[in-house]
Amino acid sequence: MTASASTSSASSAYAHAVAARVRDARDRIAAARDRGGHGQDVTLVAVTKTHGVEAVRAVAAAGVTDVGENRVQEAEPKRAECGVPLRWHLIGHVQRNKAASAVQFDLVHSLDSDRLATALNRAAADAGKQCEVLVQVNVSGEQSKYGVAAAEVAALAERLHECSSLKVRGIMTMAPFDAEEALLRQVFADARACAHTLRAAGHDASVLSMGMSGDFEIAVEEGATHVRLGTMLFGERAG
Ligand SMILES: *Cc1c(COP(=O)(O)O)cnc(C)c1O
């Protein structure tokens, strides 16, 4: 076999394996949505961080339309190279000096402070665009996690009305790793309540970005509209 033939059969085996995992994820999402009874649409965001552009191409070939990355520096070359139109989600913490790059994403999930709101708003205005954002909420109060406390959401919601270049679309949350089911349900329900707070303040905040490989079924049962799956689709990350 020539080198190029073996490379292409390896890459099609990879694409096949990823497509099977995408199907499995979709089936499990659909079943969880039926169990939960919220009747929402659920977008599968494939988290390609630490994986190469072939991961992006493989999920796109499997019909995925949305991909997520943690870092702007890592996303930009993949976005340029992948050769397919996708919606790009920025899901990791954003440093304010990266705001200009961050506003190029289709949805920023990680608006976690007043100061970042100011920076993103200015960057979006400079770029002549509206930037769609989710407020990252830290409802479990874990020290290690970014995000605003539930009690701070109402004040931030008011402040965000001054940011005319930001569109607040909902919330994102990360549940504690390896928590029991009852706690996970509580975290997701509390996050859902934070989105309600945003709506009560007048924002068009219908997005609930919650659920990762270990907890997405419970998140969907609790109303998630976006799940962010990395490990389930691509296997364990090296770093
Ligand atoms: C890495 C990451 C994910 C994906 O996590 P998996 O457990 O690999 O599915 C989802 N959301 C955020 C914010 C992440 O950083």
The ligand as an SDF file (V2000), in Angstrom:
LIG
                    3D

 15 15  0  0  0  0  0  0  0  0999 V2000
  -13.4470   20.8010   27.5560 C   0  0  0  0  0  0  0  0  0  0  0  0
  -14.7680   21.3910   27.7950 C   0  0  0  0  0  0  0  0  0  0  0  0
  -15.9420   20.6920   27.4440 C   0  0  0  0  0  0  0  0  0  0  0  0
  -15.9410   19.2740   26.9080 C   0  0  0  0  0  0  0  0  0  0  0  0
  -15.7040   18.3930   27.9690 O   0  0  0  0  0  0  0  0  0  0  0  0
  -15.7940   16.7910   27.7820 P   0  0  0  0  0  0  0  0  0  0  0  0
  -15.9250   16.2950   29.1700 O   0  0  0  0  0  0  0  0  0  0  0  0
  -14.5380   16.3710   27.0960 O   0  0  0  0  0  0  0  0  0  0  0  0
  -16.9920   16.5180   26.9680 O   0  0  0  0  0  0  0  0  0  0  0  0
  -17.1520   21.3440   27.6130 C   0  0  0  0  0  0  0  0  0  0  0  0
  -17.2140   22.5990   28.1070 N   0  0  0  0  0  0  0  0  0  0  0  0
  -16.1350   23.2880   28.4660 C   0  0  0  0  0  0  0  0  0  0  0  0
  -16.2830   24.6710   28.9940 C   0  0  0  0  0  0  0  0  0  0  0  0
  -14.8740   22.7100   28.3340 C   0  0  0  0  0  0  0  0  0  0  0  0
  -13.7940   23.3990   28.7100 O   0  0  0  0  0  0  0  0  0  0  0  0
  1  2  1  0
  2  3  1  0
  2 14  2  0
  3  4  1  0
  3 10  2  0
  4  5  1  0
  5  6  1  0
  6  7  2  0
  6  8  1  0
  6  9  1  0
 10 11  1  0
 11 12  2  0
 12 13  1  0
 12 14  1  0
 14 15  1  0
M  END
$$$$
